Amino acid sequence: MPSLDEPAKPVRSMTGFAHVRAGTGAGELTVSLRSVNHRGLDLHFQQSSEFNPFETGMRGLIKERIGRGHVELRLALARNGAANGAAYNLPALKSHVEAFRRACKELQLDCEPDLNRLLALPGVVGGAPEAQELGSEFEAELLAALGACIDQLNACREREGRELAAGLGRELAEIERATVQIQQLRAEALAFYHLKLREKLNELLASSIPENRLAEEAALLAERSDIEEELTRLAIHTKEMRRIVKDGGAIGKPLDFLLQEMNRETNTTLSKSSSVGEIGLKIGSLALGVKANIERIREQALNLE
């Protein structure tokens, strides 16, 4: 069975996932990328507002390294010191305790303050301290982590792309074998075509029509019956598809165009062979198999970058 040579450029699927953790000056950064098929490059960011100043740089880096796909980027930053928990306002708490003790003394009450109630008073617990704004040093660290994540994602997409390319090779091999078989059957069908042509010519001669009209009818009948042109174009398209996959790179859209052309040639072959008796049935069966191969290639090509 013919096999595809190693492509000059990697063939990439549009499906993949990557996850990177990186230490930064601000804390531990988590970057994840997930991609699925899409007609173009469709970017979606899932991030907190602290990352907004760096979005332009992140978009530019992704566009440089990824051609197509619906890509989701998720970012999270565990800041240094964030594990200390919620902060409380110590001066405010002390003030409330002192006020409580003065009131107990003045009213001659024997009781102790309830810390749970004191912490619930306004201004005592103020949440985590305000996060420091992320600067240019963090942006460089962020883009480096994102670049590493893109490398992981592309490696994942290339592994699946190699499998898809191998699948395309098997489908193309089946199309090539079927085309050769149809070409052999066409040689047998030529006798049937010639018989039909003679019958048509005899019918026209009996009608005493001009010779130029006879020539036109004969040429039209030959054109409508013979499938040599369709088989030639189908073989050319198959060869071109092999070249595209071998060269690699962004091949999804060129493959889609070729598949439309191959499907058109196969449909014409089916139509022309419908009136050639038993040989036509054999040709039709092979052509239907080719259409199934084309459809499977189309399904695979939809996920190629």
Secondary structure, DSSP 8 states (H G I E B T S, - for coil): -------SS-B-BS-EEEEEEEEETTEEEEEEEEEE--SSEEEEEE--GGGGGGHHHHHHHHHHH--SEEEEEEEEEEETTGGG--EE-HHHHHHHHHHHHHHHHHHT------HHHHHTSTTTEEES-------HHHHHHHHHHHHHHHHHHHHHHHHHHHHHHHHHHHHHHHHHHHHHHHHHHHHHHHHHHHHHHHHHHHHHHHTT--HHHHHHHHHHHHHHH--HHHHHHHHHHHHHHHHHHHH-BS-HHHHHHHHHHHHHHHHHHHHHHTTSHHHHHHHHHHHHHHHHHHHHHHHHHTTB-
